[in-house]
Amino acid sequence: MININVKCFSQVKYALGKDELNLELEVGATTLDLEKIIREKANGKLDSVSLRIALNQKYIPHETELKDRDEVAFIPPVQGG
């Protein structure tokens, strides 16, 4: 098992009611697997939200395998008014 620290911002934070989560995942889990878990925990509140993913404070362009103690941030698009 690996431990992952998840940072939640904006709509993700509001959907989950938390700004940070610590999750235990199977070895070999990817950022896509983690995104599915986060969306399930949000109970549909993130279904229409596209998310960018930062892994250890760097945006990643595609699915990446996670390692123990990685930090993943789910960042929705910036909104303004």
Buried (B, 14 or more C-beta within 10 A) or exposed (E): EBEBBBBBBBBBBBBBEEEEBEBEBEEEBBBEBBBEBBBEBBEEBBEEBEBBBBBEEEEEEEEBBBEEEBEBBBBBEEEEE
